Amino acid sequence: MIQTVLDIQAIRKDFPILNRKVNGKPLVYLDNAATSQTPQQVIDVIVDYYSNYNANIHRGVHTLSQQATDAYEQARIKIQKHFNIAKPYEVIFTSGTTHGINLVANGFSSILKKGDEILVSAMEHHSNIVPWQMLCERTGAILKVIPMNQDGELVMEEYSQLLSSKTKLVFCNHVSNALGTINPIKKIIEKAHGLGAAVLVDGAQASPHIKADLQELDVDFYTVSAHKMCGPTGVGMLYGKEEWLKKLPPYQGGGEMIAEVTFEKTTYADLPHKFEAGTPNICGGIAFGAALDYMNLIGFDAISQYENELLEYATEQLLTIDGLKIYGTAAKKTSVISFNIEGIHPYDIGSILDKLGVAVRTGHHCAQPIMDFFKIPGTVRASFSFYNTKEEIDVLVSGVKRAKAMLE
Ligand SMILES: *Cc1c(COP(=O)(O)O)cnc(C)c1O
């Protein structure tokens, strides 16, 4: 039985898109790990911005510019509070997780030396592998991989053995987007710090489910994307400890990031502006703040409890299907289920589900090394949010059964 303190029907009314039909069927949106839907409260903030105070920030003396600047800086403080970050200027607005990771990777190219080592977990998103490979090519540093087991959990003993005084950086996602595994990042961070290595945690997949306390974690860098947590696309946050942000060089040159420019020398602006060249996604940043307000009003404890119930129910129901295998069976998981049915290509299942109005992701989920590990081309991935229901899971399960009957 699913019992929740959340009024799911009232919550669903906040999301206009959930009313639409797809291929003549009510939309069942189970692709939340790729992007979440946007509540009316956040849409209203976007409309209000462009209707009433659209202006460039930090520049004009005029009223609109001041209103836009205030709202944008208030959003930064909402983000700071949400993640329990010590200083507002440790919050860098980015275009999303990928941008945040690249910013850090680029910065470390002036710090790393030949022979230094970077550890990266075996269950990373491509956005968390490619920038490090590029960094290694530039600096001569060596990339090493923390392996995982068949349940999709990192092998911590191997991690301890890989760590050494040569390790300068460790990169790991908080939650795997392909498998849903919640990684023991507190332990990962503690061990890395024991040897003087810095840690960047990719929080893109954790942030919709877990409210991370970044001071408590003592993490050096943490990245998120607003669009995975009820906000708009094209905006996100990079958290960096002040000492690190001071050490890293700017990523892009341009307006906003400079203190003084002459043709001989430019001095950089203080944090956070040093990393925020050019006109940012102002409306997106403000809407990101509104999305955090929305999710906090519902409450992360209630959200994760309800999503766990959905996960358990869906796991149980899917496993009643003959030949269905779930990839990612870690003890600690968020509401993501990656699966295949023996002898059937995931894409074919996804296409039939779409005809039935059910949106799932199929493919390698930007995590090809994970697929190689399990020796599969890809999976079908259903990922649940707090606005999904048990009835929608029933539609998914009967859809998968139907697809199986058609394709076998
Ligand atoms: C979605 C995701 C990313 C990429 O986020 P963008 O918003 O596309 O930059 C990175 N890592 C993980 C774990 C993700 O889920």
The ligand as an ORCA input file, in Angstrom:
! r2SCAN-3c Opt
* xyz 0 1
  C      21.520     15.208    -16.199
  C      22.831     14.867    -15.637
  C      23.993     15.555    -16.027
  C      23.993     16.615    -17.085
  O      23.224     17.709    -16.755
  P      23.009     18.888    -17.813
  O      21.880     19.671    -17.248
  O      22.671     18.223    -19.117
  O      24.286     19.640    -17.891
  C      25.181     15.202    -15.417
  N      25.244     14.241    -14.505
  C      24.154     13.556    -14.094
  C      24.282     12.515    -13.035
  C      22.918     13.842    -14.648
  O      21.838     13.171    -14.265
*
